[in-house]
Amino acid sequence: MTDDAAVPDLRASDADRERVAEVLRDALAEGRLDMAEFEERLEQTYRARTYGELAPITRDLPAAGVVPAVSLRKEPVAEGGWTGRTVDGEGSSSWAVAVLSGFQRKGRWTVPRRFTAVAFWGGGEIDLREADFAAGEVEITCVAIMGGIQIVVPPGVEVVVRGIGIMGGFDQRETGVPGEPGAPRVIVSGFAFWGGVGVERKLSRAARRQAKLERRAARAELREGRRDRHRHLGH
């Protein structure tokens, strides 16, 4: 977990920006913002790159609309929420091996409590964006020897990286990002020798499509608001 002072510097996602845009649309509909203020803040929202840049945009709105930096990751919109994503039972598979070849675990599958991946002169991809989880905390042990393993997690999942690299490395960039309530915790451990284990955070294809549609709707609303204002000024 990061401390509060570091949170404003974290990079904001498309889903974070869309949540702020939704707050602004509600404020416009309720009369808390006029059209000029709405347009200005919406443009600031889509230009924002960090939580620290997003937070002031809604700071003067009522409590229901306040989006402080720490709370921006509390309600997973694009990924559809975490209810039902943690299931009882066994995982779909507990290991994957690539020797002079490759492997993939992606789509709808169940991550077991412990999953082991080995890449020797090969590569593998472990995609958790559409996966279910057999427990609230799962551990993925990676052994990469002259090979690479890439782990893809959805927004909201807390990632802890504990691997050891010798002339290789484990990607630490996603370590410490706060998790959302109800989201699983993923521990990445293991060993890399002349190889690497990467961890990246991405929206699923469905979530990206939804975010794209919402951005288009927001831009259309912005253009329509400008036209309405111009018509009003013309009278």
C-alpha positions as CSV (number, residue, x, y, z in Angstrom):
1,M,0.0,0.0,0.0
2,T,1.2,3.5,-0.7
3,D,1.0,6.3,1.8
4,D,-1.4,9.2,1.2
5,A,1.4,11.6,0.2
6,A,2.3,9.3,-2.7
7,V,-1.2,8.7,-4.0
8,P,-1.6,12.0,-5.9
9,D,1.4,11.1,-8.1
10,L,-0.1,7.8,-9.3
11,R,-1.2,7.7,-12.9
12,A,-5.0,7.9,-13.5
13,S,-6.7,5.5,-15.8
14,D,-9.4,6.0,-18.4
15,A,-12.0,4.6,-15.9
16,D,-10.9,7.2,-13.3
17,R,-11.4,10.0,-15.7
18,E,-14.8,8.7,-16.7
19,R,-15.9,8.6,-13.0
20,V,-15.0,12.3,-12.7
21,A,-16.8,13.1,-15.9
22,E,-19.9,11.4,-14.6
23,V,-19.7,13.5,-11.4
24,L,-19.5,16.7,-13.6
25,R,-22.5,15.6,-15.7
26,D,-24.6,15.1,-12.6
27,A,-23.5,18.5,-11.3
28,L,-24.5,20.1,-14.6
29,A,-27.9,18.4,-14.5
30,E,-28.5,19.5,-10.9
31,G,-27.6,23.1,-11.7
32,R,-24.4,23.1,-9.5
33,L,-22.3,24.0,-12.6
34,D,-23.2,26.2,-15.5
35,M,-22.4,25.1,-19.1
36,A,-19.1,27.1,-19.2
37,E,-17.9,25.6,-15.9
38,F,-18.9,22.1,-17.1
39,E,-17.0,22.5,-20.4
40,E,-13.9,23.8,-18.7
41,R,-13.8,21.1,-16.0
42,L,-14.5,18.3,-18.5
43,E,-11.6,19.4,-20.7
44,Q,-9.4,19.4,-17.5
45,T,-10.6,15.9,-16.7
46,Y,-9.6,14.4,-20.1
47,R,-6.2,16.2,-19.9
48,A,-5.5,14.9,-16.4
49,R,-2.8,12.3,-16.1
50,T,-2.6,11.8,-12.3
51,Y,-4.9,11.5,-9.3
52,G,-3.5,14.8,-8.0
53,E,-4.7,16.5,-11.2
54,L,-8.2,14.9,-11.0
55,A,-9.0,15.5,-7.4
56,P,-9.4,19.4,-7.5
57,I,-11.9,19.2,-10.3
58,T,-14.7,18.0,-8.0
59,R,-13.4,19.3,-4.7
60,D,-16.1,22.0,-4.3
61,L,-19.0,19.8,-5.2
62,P,-21.2,18.1,-2.5
63,A,-20.1,15.1,-0.6
64,A,-21.8,12.7,-3.0
65,G,-19.8,14.1,-5.8
66,V,-16.4,14.6,-4.1
67,V,-13.7,12.5,-5.8
68,P,-10.6,12.7,-3.5
69,A,-7.4,11.1,-4.9
70,V,-7.5,8.1,-2.5
71,S,-11.2,7.2,-3.4
72,L,-10.8,7.2,-7.2
73,R,-10.1,3.4,-7.2
74,K,-13.0,2.5,-4.9
75,E,-15.7,1.6,-7.3
76,P,-14.7,-0.5,-10.3
77,V,-16.9,0.8,-13.1
78,A,-15.2,-0.5,-16.3
79,E,-14.5,-4.0,-14.9
80,G,-18.1,-4.5,-13.8
81,G,-17.4,-4.8,-10.0
82,W,-15.9,-7.7,-8.0
83,T,-19.1,-9.4,-6.8
84,G,-18.9,-13.0,-7.9
85,R,-15.3,-12.9,-9.1
86,T,-14.1,-14.8,-6.0
87,V,-15.4,-18.4,-6.1
88,D,-15.1,-21.5,-4.0
89,G,-13.3,-24.5,-5.5
90,E,-10.3,-25.4,-7.5
91,G,-8.6,-23.4,-10.2
92,S,-8.8,-24.1,-13.9
93,S,-5.1,-25.0,-13.9
94,S,-2.3,-24.7,-11.4
95,W,0.7,-24.5,-13.6
96,A,2.0,-23.6,-17.0
97,V,5.4,-24.3,-18.7
98,A,7.1,-23.0,-21.7
99,V,10.4,-24.6,-22.9
100,L,11.6,-23.2,-26.2
101,S,7.9,-22.3,-26.7
102,G,5.1,-20.2,-25.2
103,F,2.0,-20.4,-23.1
104,Q,-1.1,-18.3,-22.4
105,R,-3.7,-18.3,-19.6
106,K,-6.3,-15.7,-20.6
107,G,-10.1,-15.2,-21.0
108,R,-12.5,-16.7,-18.5
109,W,-10.6,-19.0,-16.2
110,T,-10.3,-19.5,-12.4
111,V,-6.9,-18.6,-10.8
112,P,-6.1,-21.1,-8.0
113,R,-4.7,-20.1,-4.6
114,R,-1.2,-21.0,-6.0
115,F,-0.2,-21.0,-9.6
116,T,3.3,-21.8,-10.9
117,A,4.6,-20.6,-14.3
118,V,8.0,-21.6,-15.8
119,A,9.6,-20.2,-18.9
120,F,12.9,-21.6,-20.1
121,W,14.1,-20.0,-23.4
122,G,10.4,-19.2,-23.9
123,G,7.7,-16.9,-22.9
124,G,4.3,-16.9,-21.3
125,E,1.3,-14.6,-20.6
126,I,-1.0,-14.8,-17.6
127,D,-4.0,-12.5,-18.1
128,L,-6.3,-12.0,-15.1
129,R,-8.6,-9.4,-16.5
130,E,-11.5,-11.7,-17.1
131,A,-10.5,-14.4,-14.6
132,D,-12.3,-15.6,-11.4
133,F,-10.3,-16.2,-8.3
134,A,-10.3,-19.2,-6.0
135,A,-9.4,-17.0,-3.0
136,G,-9.2,-13.4,-2.0
137,E,-5.4,-13.7,-2.1
138,V,-3.6,-15.8,-4.8
139,E,0.1,-16.3,-5.3
140,I,1.7,-16.7,-8.8
141,T,5.2,-18.1,-8.6
142,C,7.2,-17.4,-11.7
143,V,10.5,-19.0,-12.8
144,A,12.0,-17.3,-15.8
145,I,15.3,-18.6,-17.1
146,M,16.5,-16.9,-20.3
147,G,12.8,-16.2,-20.9
148,G,10.0,-14.0,-19.9
149,I,6.6,-14.1,-18.3
150,Q,4.0,-11.2,-18.5
151,I,1.2,-10.9,-16.0
152,V,-1.8,-8.6,-16.9
153,V,-4.1,-7.5,-14.1
154,P,-7.3,-5.4,-14.2
155,P,-7.6,-2.0,-12.4
156,G,-8.4,-2.4,-8.7
157,V,-6.4,-5.5,-8.0
158,E,-3.6,-5.0,-5.4
159,V,-0.3,-6.5,-6.6
160,V,2.6,-7.4,-4.4
161,V,5.9,-8.4,-6.1
162,R,8.4,-10.5,-4.1
163,G,10.5,-12.1,-6.8
164,I,14.3,-12.2,-7.0
165,G,16.2,-11.4,-10.1
166,I,19.8,-12.3,-11.0
167,M,20.9,-10.7,-14.3
168,G,17.1,-10.4,-14.7
169,G,14.3,-8.7,-12.9
170,F,10.8,-8.5,-11.6
171,D,8.7,-5.5,-12.6
172,Q,7.9,-3.5,-9.4
173,R,5.8,-0.6,-11.0
174,E,2.4,-1.9,-9.9
175,T,3.5,-2.8,-6.4
176,G,1.8,-0.6,-3.8
177,V,-1.2,0.6,-5.8
178,P,-4.2,0.5,-3.5
179,G,-6.7,-2.3,-4.2
180,E,-10.5,-1.8,-4.4
181,P,-12.9,-3.2,-1.7
182,G,-13.7,-6.8,-2.5
183,A,-10.9,-7.1,-5.1
184,P,-8.4,-9.9,-4.9
185,R,-4.7,-9.5,-3.9
186,V,-2.1,-11.0,-6.2
187,I,1.3,-11.9,-4.9
188,V,4.0,-12.4,-7.6
189,S,7.0,-14.4,-6.4
190,G,9.7,-16.5,-7.9
191,F,13.1,-16.3,-9.6
192,A,14.4,-14.7,-12.8
193,F,17.8,-15.5,-14.3
194,W,18.7,-13.8,-17.5
195,G,15.0,-13.3,-17.9
196,G,12.2,-11.1,-16.6
197,V,8.7,-11.1,-15.1
198,G,6.6,-8.1,-16.1
199,V,3.3,-6.9,-14.5
200,E,1.0,-4.5,-16.2
201,R,-2.4,-3.1,-15.5
202,K,-4.9,-2.9,-18.3
203,L,-8.7,-2.7,-18.9
204,S,-10.4,-5.6,-20.6
205,R,-11.5,-5.1,-24.2
206,A,-15.1,-4.8,-23.1
207,A,-14.1,-2.1,-20.5
208,R,-12.1,-0.2,-23.1
209,R,-15.0,-0.3,-25.5
210,Q,-17.3,1.0,-22.8
211,A,-14.9,3.8,-21.8
212,K,-14.6,4.8,-25.5
213,L,-18.4,5.0,-25.9
214,E,-18.6,7.1,-22.7
215,R,-15.9,9.5,-24.0
216,R,-17.8,9.8,-27.3
217,A,-21.0,10.5,-25.4
218,A,-19.3,13.1,-23.3
219,R,-17.8,14.9,-26.3
220,A,-21.2,14.8,-28.1
221,E,-22.8,16.3,-25.0
222,L,-20.1,19.0,-24.9
223,R,-20.6,19.9,-28.5
224,E,-24.4,20.0,-28.0
225,G,-24.0,22.2,-25.0
226,R,-21.8,24.6,-27.0
227,R,-24.4,24.8,-29.8
228,D,-27.2,25.4,-27.2
229,R,-25.2,28.3,-25.7
230,H,-24.5,29.8,-29.1
231,R,-28.1,29.6,-30.0
232,H,-29.0,31.2,-26.7
233,L,-26.5,34.0,-27.2
234,G,-27.8,34.5,-30.7
235,H,-31.2,35.4,-29.4
